[in-house]
């Protein structure tokens, strides 16, 4: 992907964090706050983060 700004380690961490947060909706405290996990999950899956673009961060390793 030409616009990717999330590297592999960052991507894996985001996907894991997203899944864990979403799981909190169904187990644990069962609050709606777990749906915030959609943000890291989706950004990890598409390998693009709008916040990274705004602040000029790129963890892809590509120049």
PDB file as gemmi writes it, atoms N, CA and C in Angstrom:
CRYST1    1.000    1.000    1.000  90.00  90.00  90.00 P 1                      
ATOM      1  N   UNK A   1       0.846  -1.181   0.000  1.00  0.00           N  
ATOM      2  CA  UNK A   1       0.000   0.000   0.000  1.00  0.00           C  
ATOM      3  C   UNK A   1       0.893   1.246   0.000  1.00  0.00           C  
ATOM      4  N   UNK A   2       0.642   2.132  -0.898  1.00  0.00           N  
ATOM      5  CA  UNK A   2       1.481   3.312  -1.066  1.00  0.00           C  
ATOM      6  C   UNK A   2       1.364   4.286   0.099  1.00  0.00           C  
ATOM      7  N   UNK A   3       0.205   4.398   0.727  1.00  0.00           N  
ATOM      8  CA  UNK A   3       0.002   5.361   1.797  1.00  0.00           C  
ATOM      9  C   UNK A   3       0.193   4.772   3.189  1.00  0.00           C  
ATOM     10  N   UNK A   4       0.673   3.544   3.295  1.00  0.00           N  
ATOM     11  CA  UNK A   4       0.838   2.903   4.596  1.00  0.00           C  
ATOM     12  C   UNK A   4       1.828   3.683   5.446  1.00  0.00           C  
ATOM     13  N   UNK A   5       1.462   3.901   6.700  1.00  0.00           N  
ATOM     14  CA  UNK A   5       2.381   4.571   7.623  1.00  0.00           C  
ATOM     15  C   UNK A   5       2.493   3.821   8.945  1.00  0.00           C  
ATOM     16  N   UNK A   6       2.055   2.560   8.955  1.00  0.00           N  
ATOM     17  CA  UNK A   6       2.137   1.724  10.149  1.00  0.00           C  
ATOM     18  C   UNK A   6       2.965   0.487   9.814  1.00  0.00           C  
ATOM     19  N   UNK A   7       4.034   0.278  10.557  1.00  0.00           N  
ATOM     20  CA  UNK A   7       4.914  -0.870  10.353  1.00  0.00           C  
ATOM     21  C   UNK A   7       4.337  -2.144  10.947  1.00  0.00           C  
ATOM     22  N   UNK A   8       5.036  -3.258  10.746  1.00  0.00           N  
ATOM     23  CA  UNK A   8       4.528  -4.565  11.167  1.00  0.00           C  
ATOM     24  C   UNK A   8       4.349  -4.681  12.676  1.00  0.00           C  
ATOM     25  N   UNK A   9       5.346  -4.266  13.462  1.00  0.00           N  
ATOM     26  CA  UNK A   9       5.232  -4.376  14.923  1.00  0.00           C  
ATOM     27  C   UNK A   9       4.093  -3.505  15.437  1.00  0.00           C  
ATOM     28  N   UNK A  10       3.986  -2.309  14.921  1.00  0.00           N  
ATOM     29  CA  UNK A  10       2.915  -1.393  15.300  1.00  0.00           C  
ATOM     30  C   UNK A  10       1.564  -1.977  14.895  1.00  0.00           C  
ATOM     31  N   UNK A  11       1.513  -2.564  13.738  1.00  0.00           N  
ATOM     32  CA  UNK A  11       0.280  -3.159  13.220  1.00  0.00           C  
ATOM     33  C   UNK A  11      -0.194  -4.301  14.112  1.00  0.00           C  
ATOM     34  N   UNK A  12       0.704  -5.184  14.476  1.00  0.00           N  
ATOM     35  CA  UNK A  12       0.351  -6.325  15.326  1.00  0.00           C  
ATOM     36  C   UNK A  12      -0.126  -5.843  16.689  1.00  0.00           C  
ATOM     37  N   UNK A  13       0.566  -4.858  17.254  1.00  0.00           N  
ATOM     38  CA  UNK A  13       0.178  -4.316  18.561  1.00  0.00           C  
ATOM     39  C   UNK A  13      -1.213  -3.692  18.500  1.00  0.00           C  
ATOM     40  N   UNK A  14      -1.506  -2.965  17.436  1.00  0.00           N  
ATOM     41  CA  UNK A  14      -2.823  -2.325  17.281  1.00  0.00           C  
ATOM     42  C   UNK A  14      -3.927  -3.369  17.145  1.00  0.00           C  
ATOM     43  N   UNK A  15      -3.685  -4.405  16.379  1.00  0.00           N  
ATOM     44  CA  UNK A  15      -4.698  -5.439  16.178  1.00  0.00           C  
ATOM     45  C   UNK A  15      -4.981  -6.170  17.490  1.00  0.00           C  
ATOM     46  N   UNK A  16      -3.930  -6.519  18.220  1.00  0.00           N  
ATOM     47  CA  UNK A  16      -4.108  -7.202  19.506  1.00  0.00           C  
ATOM     48  C   UNK A  16      -4.847  -6.308  20.488  1.00  0.00           C  
ATOM     49  N   UNK A  17      -4.435  -5.048  20.586  1.00  0.00           N  
ATOM     50  CA  UNK A  17      -5.098  -4.105  21.488  1.00  0.00           C  
ATOM     51  C   UNK A  17      -6.566  -3.939  21.113  1.00  0.00           C  
ATOM     52  N   UNK A  18      -6.842  -3.818  19.836  1.00  0.00           N  
ATOM     53  CA  UNK A  18      -8.223  -3.661  19.378  1.00  0.00           C  
ATOM     54  C   UNK A  18      -9.092  -4.851  19.740  1.00  0.00           C  
ATOM     55  N   UNK A  19      -8.576  -6.046  19.525  1.00  0.00           N  
ATOM     56  CA  UNK A  19      -9.332  -7.259  19.836  1.00  0.00           C  
ATOM     57  C   UNK A  19      -9.572  -7.366  21.344  1.00  0.00           C  
ATOM     58  N   UNK A  20      -8.566  -7.061  22.138  1.00  0.00           N  
ATOM     59  CA  UNK A  20      -8.714  -7.115  23.598  1.00  0.00           C  
ATOM     60  C   UNK A  20      -9.764  -6.119  24.070  1.00  0.00           C  
ATOM     61  N   UNK A  21      -9.702  -4.897  23.571  1.00  0.00           N  
ATOM     62  CA  UNK A  21     -10.684  -3.890  23.984  1.00  0.00           C  
ATOM     63  C   UNK A  21     -12.101  -4.268  23.567  1.00  0.00           C  
ATOM     64  N   UNK A  22     -12.252  -4.797  22.362  1.00  0.00           N  
ATOM     65  CA  UNK A  22     -13.580  -5.215  21.911  1.00  0.00           C  
ATOM     66  C   UNK A  22     -14.085  -6.392  22.750  1.00  0.00           C  
ATOM     67  N   UNK A  23     -13.187  -7.280  23.156  1.00  0.00           N  
ATOM     68  CA  UNK A  23     -13.575  -8.417  23.999  1.00  0.00           C  
ATOM     69  C   UNK A  23     -14.140  -7.944  25.335  1.00  0.00           C  
ATOM     70  N   UNK A  24     -13.700  -6.775  25.812  1.00  0.00           N  
ATOM     71  CA  UNK A  24     -14.208  -6.244  27.076  1.00  0.00           C  
ATOM     72  C   UNK A  24     -15.700  -5.917  27.006  1.00  0.00           C  
ATOM     73  N   UNK A  25     -16.221  -5.748  25.811  1.00  0.00           N  
ATOM     74  CA  UNK A  25     -17.652  -5.494  25.655  1.00  0.00           C  
ATOM     75  C   UNK A  25     -18.449  -6.743  26.032  1.00  0.00           C  
ATOM     76  N   UNK A  26     -17.880  -7.918  25.777  1.00  0.00           N  
ATOM     77  CA  UNK A  26     -18.590  -9.173  25.973  1.00  0.00           C  
ATOM     78  C   UNK A  26     -18.216  -9.895  27.264  1.00  0.00           C  
ATOM     79  N   UNK A  27     -16.985  -9.695  27.743  1.00  0.00           N  
ATOM     80  CA  UNK A  27     -16.535 -10.304  29.002  1.00  0.00           C  
ATOM     81  C   UNK A  27     -15.909  -9.208  29.854  1.00  0.00           C  
ATOM     82  N   UNK A  28     -15.735  -9.463  31.114  1.00  0.00           N  
ATOM     83  CA  UNK A  28     -15.126  -8.452  31.974  1.00  0.00           C  
ATOM     84  C   UNK A  28     -16.146  -7.417  32.401  1.00  0.00           C  
ATOM     85  N   UNK A  29     -15.775  -6.133  32.350  1.00  0.00           N  
ATOM     86  CA  UNK A  29     -16.695  -5.102  32.836  1.00  0.00           C  
ATOM     87  C   UNK A  29     -17.925  -4.873  31.961  1.00  0.00           C  
ATOM     88  N   UNK A  30     -17.920  -5.371  30.736  1.00  0.00           N  
ATOM     89  CA  UNK A  30     -19.052  -5.270  29.808  1.00  0.00           C  
ATOM     90  C   UNK A  30     -19.552  -3.833  29.629  1.00  0.00           C  
ATOM     91  N   UNK A  31     -18.631  -2.933  29.380  1.00  0.00           N  
ATOM     92  CA  UNK A  31     -19.011  -1.549  29.121  1.00  0.00           C  
ATOM     93  C   UNK A  31     -18.868  -1.244  27.634  1.00  0.00           C  
ATOM     94  N   UNK A  32     -19.555  -0.222  27.194  1.00  0.00           N  
ATOM     95  CA  UNK A  32     -19.492   0.180  25.787  1.00  0.00           C  
ATOM     96  C   UNK A  32     -18.141   0.793  25.427  1.00  0.00           C  
ATOM     97  N   UNK A  33     -17.341   1.159  26.407  1.00  0.00           N  
ATOM     98  CA  UNK A  33     -16.027   1.745  26.130  1.00  0.00           C  
ATOM     99  C   UNK A  33     -15.129   0.791  25.344  1.00  0.00           C  
ATOM    100  N   UNK A  34     -15.396  -0.485  25.393  1.00  0.00           N  
ATOM    101  CA  UNK A  34     -14.606  -1.454  24.649  1.00  0.00           C  
ATOM    102  C   UNK A  34     -14.675  -1.254  23.147  1.00  0.00           C  
ATOM    103  N   UNK A  35     -15.753  -0.617  22.668  1.00  0.00           N  
ATOM    104  CA  UNK A  35     -15.896  -0.380  21.228  1.00  0.00           C  
ATOM    105  C   UNK A  35     -14.849   0.598  20.710  1.00  0.00           C  
ATOM    106  N   UNK A  36     -14.172   1.305  21.605  1.00  0.00           N  
ATOM    107  CA  UNK A  36     -13.052   2.155  21.174  1.00  0.00           C  
ATOM    108  C   UNK A  36     -11.970   1.293  20.530  1.00  0.00           C  
ATOM    109  N   UNK A  37     -11.968   0.004  20.835  1.00  0.00           N  
ATOM    110  CA  UNK A  37     -11.024  -0.925  20.231  1.00  0.00           C  
ATOM    111  C   UNK A  37     -11.145  -1.027  18.723  1.00  0.00           C  
ATOM    112  N   UNK A  38     -12.251  -0.557  18.171  1.00  0.00           N  
ATOM    113  CA  UNK A  38     -12.394  -0.560  16.710  1.00  0.00           C  
ATOM    114  C   UNK A  38     -11.361   0.348  16.049  1.00  0.00           C  
ATOM    115  N   UNK A  39     -10.986   1.428  16.722  1.00  0.00           N  
ATOM    116  CA  UNK A  39     -10.027   2.375  16.137  1.00  0.00           C  
ATOM    117  C   UNK A  39      -8.662   1.714  15.920  1.00  0.00           C  
ATOM    118  N   UNK A  40      -8.018   1.154  16.967  1.00  0.00           N  
ATOM    119  CA  UNK A  40      -6.728   0.513  16.697  1.00  0.00           C  
ATOM    120  C   UNK A  40      -6.847  -0.713  15.797  1.00  0.00           C  
ATOM    121  N   UNK A  41      -7.958  -1.448  15.913  1.00  0.00           N  
ATOM    122  CA  UNK A  41      -8.139  -2.624  15.058  1.00  0.00           C  
ATOM    123  C   UNK A  41      -8.213  -2.223  13.588  1.00  0.00           C  
ATOM    124  N   UNK A  42      -9.034  -1.244  13.268  1.00  0.00           N  
ATOM    125  CA  UNK A  42      -9.172  -0.828  11.871  1.00  0.00           C  
ATOM    126  C   UNK A  42      -7.904  -0.183  11.327  1.00  0.00           C  
ATOM    127  N   UNK A  43      -7.242   0.664  12.129  1.00  0.00           N  
ATOM    128  CA  UNK A  43      -6.007   1.279  11.641  1.00  0.00           C  
ATOM    129  C   UNK A  43      -4.914   0.232  11.456  1.00  0.00           C  
ATOM    130  N   UNK A  44      -4.923  -0.789  12.296  1.00  0.00           N  
ATOM    131  CA  UNK A  44      -3.956  -1.874  12.127  1.00  0.00           C  
ATOM    132  C   UNK A  44      -4.221  -2.693  10.879  1.00  0.00           C  
ATOM    133  N   UNK A  45      -5.488  -2.928  10.595  1.00  0.00           N  
ATOM    134  CA  UNK A  45      -5.839  -3.721   9.421  1.00  0.00           C  
ATOM    135  C   UNK A  45      -5.558  -2.984   8.115  1.00  0.00           C  
ATOM    136  N   UNK A  46      -5.792  -1.681   8.078  1.00  0.00           N  
ATOM    137  CA  UNK A  46      -5.566  -0.936   6.835  1.00  0.00           C  
ATOM    138  C   UNK A  46      -4.161  -0.340   6.746  1.00  0.00           C  
ATOM    139  N   UNK A  47      -3.380  -0.455   7.825  1.00  0.00           N  
ATOM    140  CA  UNK A  47      -1.985   0.002   7.886  1.00  0.00           C  
ATOM    141  C   UNK A  47      -1.836   1.507   7.651  1.00  0.00           C  
ATOM    142  N   UNK A  48      -2.857   2.263   8.015  1.00  0.00           N  
ATOM    143  CA  UNK A  48      -2.797   3.713   7.838  1.00  0.00           C  
ATOM    144  C   UNK A  48      -3.461   4.374   9.033  1.00  0.00           C  
ATOM    145  N   UNK A  49      -2.776   5.358   9.614  1.00  0.00           N  
ATOM    146  CA  UNK A  49      -3.296   6.076  10.769  1.00  0.00           C  
ATOM    147  C   UNK A  49      -3.339   7.567  10.446  1.00  0.00           C  
ATOM    148  N   UNK A  50      -4.530   8.176  10.489  1.00  0.00           N  
ATOM    149  CA  UNK A  50      -4.617   9.598  10.173  1.00  0.00           C  
ATOM    150  C   UNK A  50      -3.854  10.472  11.162  1.00  0.00           C  
ATOM    151  N   UNK A  51      -3.812  10.087  12.437  1.00  0.00           N  
ATOM    152  CA  UNK A  51      -3.060  10.860  13.421  1.00  0.00           C  
ATOM    153  C   UNK A  51      -1.566  10.832  13.100  1.00  0.00           C  
ATOM    154  N   UNK A  52      -1.043   9.674  12.713  1.00  0.00           N  
ATOM    155  CA  UNK A  52       0.364   9.581  12.323  1.00  0.00           C  
ATOM    156  C   UNK A  52       0.662  10.528  11.169  1.00  0.00           C  
ATOM    157  N   UNK A  53      -0.262  10.613  10.222  1.00  0.00           N  
ATOM    158  CA  UNK A  53      -0.047  11.502   9.072  1.00  0.00           C  
ATOM    159  C   UNK A  53       0.009  12.962   9.518  1.00  0.00           C  
ATOM    160  N   UNK A  54      -0.892  13.343  10.431  1.00  0.00           N  
ATOM    161  CA  UNK A  54      -0.925  14.724  10.922  1.00  0.00           C  
ATOM    162  C   UNK A  54       0.357  15.130  11.639  1.00  0.00           C  
ATOM    163  N   UNK A  55       0.912  14.201  12.426  1.00  0.00           N  
ATOM    164  CA  UNK A  55       2.118  14.553  13.196  1.00  0.00           C  
ATOM    165  C   UNK A  55       3.410  14.106  12.500  1.00  0.00           C  
ATOM    166  N   UNK A  56       3.286  13.513  11.320  1.00  0.00           N  
ATOM    167  CA  UNK A  56       4.468  13.171  10.528  1.00  0.00           C  
ATOM    168  C   UNK A  56       5.206  11.927  10.972  1.00  0.00           C  
ATOM    169  N   UNK A  57       4.500  10.970  11.574  1.00  0.00           N  
ATOM    170  CA  UNK A  57       5.125   9.728  12.035  1.00  0.00           C  
ATOM    171  C   UNK A  57       4.915   8.639  10.985  1.00  0.00           C  
ATOM    172  N   UNK A  58       5.952   7.830  10.768  1.00  0.00           N  
ATOM    173  CA  UNK A  58       5.858   6.719   9.844  1.00  0.00           C  
ATOM    174  C   UNK A  58       6.673   5.565  10.437  1.00  0.00           C  
ATOM    175  N   UNK A  59       6.002   4.493  10.871  1.00  0.00           N  
ATOM    176  CA  UNK A  59       6.702   3.353  11.458  1.00  0.00           C  
ATOM    177  C   UNK A  59       6.914   2.239  10.457  1.00  0.00           C  
ATOM    178  N   UNK A  60       6.646   2.503   9.189  1.00  0.00           N  
ATOM    179  CA  UNK A  60       6.811   1.495   8.134  1.00  0.00           C  
ATOM    180  C   UNK A  60       8.273   1.145   7.873  1.00  0.00           C  
ATOM    181  N   UNK A  61       9.139   2.085   8.048  1.00  0.00           N  
ATOM    182  CA  UNK A  61      10.528   1.852   7.723  1.00  0.00           C  
ATOM    183  C   UNK A  61      10.865   2.211   6.275  1.00  0.00           C  
ATOM    184  N   UNK A  62       9.851   2.522   5.492  1.00  0.00           N  
ATOM    185  CA  UNK A  62      10.071   2.937   4.109  1.00  0.00           C  
ATOM    186  C   UNK A  62      10.348   4.429   4.107  1.00  0.00           C  
ATOM    187  N   UNK A  63      11.214   4.847   3.229  1.00  0.00           N  
ATOM    188  CA  UNK A  63      11.562   6.283   3.175  1.00  0.00           C  
ATOM    189  C   UNK A  63      10.564   7.094   2.427  1.00  0.00           C  
TER     190      UNK A  63                                                      
END                                                                             
